[in-house]
């Protein structure tokens, strides 16, 4: 897997693919809208560079609940 392959993916999915390929987990840095940080939505990979991924929150419909059955 190349770092560019992670772009646009939800963070959890990108990390799963990354570790399945036997690669070390990069540092994760979250960026936020300058008007106000979102606290919900899906974290997606928006930038990759050596050893670091930048993620941002996107509204992808109804957010999943942690304890949802």
Residue pairs with C-beta under 8 A, 6 or more apart in sequence:
1 17
1 18
1 21
1 23
3 26
3 48
3 49
3 53
4 48
5 17
6 14
6 17
6 18
6 45
6 48
6 53
7 45
7 46
7 47
7 48
8 44
8 45
8 46
9 17
9 44
9 45
10 42
10 43
10 44
10 60
11 28
11 42
11 43
11 44
11 45
11 53
11 55
12 43
14 45
14 53
15 25
18 25
18 26
19 25
26 48
26 51
26 52
26 53
27 51
27 52
27 53
28 52
28 53
28 55
29 52
29 53
29 54
29 55
30 43
30 54
30 55
30 56
30 57
31 46
31 54
31 55
31 56
32 38
32 56
32 57
38 57
38 59
39 57
40 57
40 59
40 63
41 57
41 58
41 59
41 60
41 63
42 57
42 58
42 59
42 60
42 63
43 55
43 56
43 57
44 55
44 56
44 57
44 58
45 53
45 54
45 55
46 54
46 55
46 56
47 53
47 54
48 54
